[in-house]
Amino acid sequence: RVALLLIAALLAQVSIACGANHSAGSPPGRLPLLIVIFDGFRHDYLELYRSRGVQLPNFEAFASQGVRAKRVKNVYPTETLPNHQSLVTGLYSESHGFILNTFADPELPGKLFSVFDQSSLNDPDWSAGWPEPLWVTNQRQGGRSAVVLYPNSDLPYNGFLPFVQVDQYATLNNGSSVRYPYSRRVSRMLHWLGQPQLYGINLGLLYFDEPDHTAHQAGHLSDDVAARLIELDQQLGQLMTGLKELGLTDRINIVLTADHGMTTGNSSNLIDLDQIVNPDWYVNYLADKANIHLGLMPKPGRAQDIIKAVSDAKLPYLRANLASHLPDWMHFNGSRRTPPVYLYADPHTSSLLAAYRLSILLRLACTATLTMTRICGLCGWLGGRHFSLAELRLIS
């Protein structure tokens, strides 16, 4: 909620700005607010990669000219969709409804939502009756919103879509072969901001799906992630140069942020859930292919059997609870969309829990005895308890 209050305060500043001082790139009485999101950008990436000799001059310059929050507290779970939705609603995941990247809803039987499935993102049933995001609130107050591939911006809320947008999030992100080029994302936003009489944009959201995708594949400290950070730095440079050419450098509020951070695990020490829980006891599971938590949809009368089986396995730091019994600190148990049975790694430990597709494998890997075999990046903890998972926040 702190993040949204900050954004709301900036929007208020946008609304009351003195028209007499506007530049050619912003209409009278309104200064634009631009929110730029880098998925999975750790709070300390600048320092980590500077120490490795990686130069990120545009990020460094932006940080030196603005205000930087070194540590922040994410909502649980620290995944892409829940935290993006919290950024634009100010609500915990249990309240805004988009609790995981993949989830079900008892009021929508037979359906499964996935942020990676474009048909889900085009289905208005998933947003009907849930709190509206910031771009809708802005437009209901007379503003105009421009959105480039922000998660859930494809979904209408009370009949509203962004005034202008690049849509099809799942099709054009996440390593897709038809990924919408980063340079075009920047140029499209500059085009909208640069024609105030035609578009009148006062709120922009510009999304990049890296370094998250690469870090999941190669780990958060890798040459591949370094290459992605350099690429993103170049795009930030293109953006700032374009704003300068439009005369907007000092006439726009900019927030650079992310949804979550990243830490590195490995694919050793896998635990086969089928050896612990009878697979006939549940219908399906809800998790990304590598994560530290797992939601199960149990068959009637089998929820307690699943929880008991996990408990009897006596795996250190692995927890299984009914949705109604999840810890209050999660702010995760108040939604009908919370999986009925939920498995997760204890946030007070260094254990990693991962769920893989098909065979449903769980990984429990204590760092004290970790054997590195394959590096991968993981997210999902409560960010306030694991600061390595906190994200970048820069304001200019």
Helices and strands as residue ranges (DSSP letters): H 2-16, G 19-21, E 33-38, H 45-50, H 57-65, E 67-69, H 80-89, H 93-96, E 102-103, E 113-114, H 118-121, G 124-126, H 134-140, E 145-148, E 164-166, H 169-172, H 182-193, E 203-208, H 212-218, H 223-245, E 253-257, E 263-266, E 270-272, G 273-275, G 279-281, E 282-286, E 293-298, H 303-313, E 318-322, G 323-325, G 328-330, E 341-345, E 361-363, G 367-369, E 375-378, G 387-389, E 393-395
